[in-house]
């Protein structure tokens, strides 16, 4: 309960929760409330809060109620008790004397201006006038640099923003220095300044707020969804500038995590199911500070009637492959019938599985003020309250409009949300009983026991085997599009990012109404996975699965990929024409550009023009990871020694180092002025070829990479060309480098002296691939002109040329026989130095523009 923790820091009775939704607290003044309710006048000292839609008087004496004056008068916390607001109607007159009389005129002018705004007929006009008042106040003030903790701090940028807490936002000024991030509230509440030291920051996340890219959340602790500050900016550019400044500052200190890296840790058992779900929620814009995007957890248990909970019985658990709305077949049929007759945009469910109302439904006993704020000072009807876990589950199965999931608190360690520890008067039910503690299922001895058994169920064998199916629905590929329709997982367009473009709505009243509806209706998490989520690798002591999972690993007659690695290292060339198709896997959305294989052949890494690096796993015979480093194509990849890292080149001019054990980007080399096309590695030296017409040599210690340390890249040499370099290759000893350019030129270089040995213009178009023979005596090149050329290294003379019947894109060879891949996807086997005839032709390629990787084995 993130916001409950944060609330403990202040014992003031006043809270921003006393404001209406979309209301701002501007300023406060010490006043005396003069009352004539008794026989003699009384002067009650307190604080007058000037807000955008009301004024609030907070007496110093806690016995006196807080007064909120807008169109009617609310009496709040009478006798210091949290209860529904009491409304005092009629022609009430309130007299306040300011302690500093010189400020009276300014306060009166402010109140008159805000009163004029409240009298406007249209909500959009009211909001616009209040927003203008707010922006005027922000423009007249600035961050007070006397608040700097250290006089030596150097400010980097300052802008306006709002600090977001559950249901309320607080405007003010943001300032970031070389040491700290500061937020100074316009009203000085709850503190004059909030300070976060940059060296303490563990994670920063860009956030959507109201489906707009305006939020930024900062965490100084890990494995928690309680952040240190959540800021909402008025401009996306301000948010991005601040994000990149902090990210740059923390580059050497902060560990970068992605959904894929967490997925890997979870698959291998390094993260519990609970921890993994928390991380996914965090990455998907779910925040404890935003009730419209509060972390969402699944219903796990389906049995709330038994006296014992049988964790080995599949019937104990909810079907995680279906959304809550599809668990009841009869209800689903009614919903589908309505869906088929509905005009566009169609949706199956009229309410979401997570919204502010649902979150506070569960947390009303520990967050009553939040519920009162959301519902205009009232609790819900007693019979609709969170009275019983079993009743709530039953209603989620049978109710016409109830499809809610759970929140993390159901699997945490604090049972207080199930108990009426505050002795709240939450009303009486129809039978006359008052609402007290939540009624627990028979198998739970008490609230703590309920949480312990819920935790055990979440980490059970059944849930570990099926949790990926629920992740597909909420965070994955079944969240949108045709897959969502097939999974009966279609919600209102308002809940999806991009579903409604509020910025395109011109009418201010319609726009405000839409934004409020978005905030109150709930929002679908940001999509994290676009392909099926892999199943967890779990020890199968006893299988209790109902049906095989969609992603159950496939068994093959020959489970080894040894032949694949041998194909590139020591192929049985005399049997190369006997390649036999093993399997095909379409794992990319665009052409495959590179393949790298671990020494044990357990994993295959591929790059693609779709900008992703993907890992195909031997154990599961399926895709295990997918990573994206930029929005531009990746052009090649290579495996570093010890199988600790994969290096990827990109069209964005950068080289990315991906740590395999840690499942994250480890380092970035910004090395060229144009796209990087190909790379080679030898003895801690990285060779990079680029369309900027250079090949660069970088010193980089692979031991640092293996130990998860950042490399100190040192530029050792630069080879200049007259055209963009499309490909490079090293001889086995690493003493010679060959490059192929876009103008058809092959150049041979001495790597020790950086001297050019030979330059041969041998192709009429760009060169696709070049390679030395194993004995370094010859070089083979293939190009756009459909020719294969053999060059003698010692003389630089072309000694053989073969015209293929189509353009060849890549190859491997033993110095005589060549296995090459053509433009159409065919493999060709040729004997270059004996006879130019094509020996055989096969109809697929190992990785190409058909977006597939295909595995072959030699049928010797």
KATA-V451795 format. One record per helix or strand. SS is the DSSP state (A for helix, B for strand). FROM is the first residue (numbers start at 1). LEN is the number of residues. Records with the same first field share a line. If there is no record, write none. Layout:
SS=FROM-LEN  FROM-LEN
This chain:
A=2-6  16-3  78-3  101-18  123-18  145-3  198-3  236-14  259-9  273-11  291-3  314-3  324-3  329-12  356-8  368-7  382-3  389-10  408-4  415-4  447-12  461-14  481-6  493-3  502-3  508-14  562-8  573-6  641-3  702-5
B=25-11  42-10  55-5  66-4  73-4  86-3  95-4  155-11  168-10  180-6  194-4  203-7  212-8  229-5  297-1  301-1  317-1  349-1  388-1  406-1  428-1  434-1  439-1  491-1  579-8  592-6  603-6  612-6  622-7  634-6  645-6  654-6  664-7  676-7  685-6  694-6  714-7  725-6  736-6  745-6  755-7  767-6  778-6  787-6  798-6  808-6  817-6  827-5  835-8  847-1  852-7
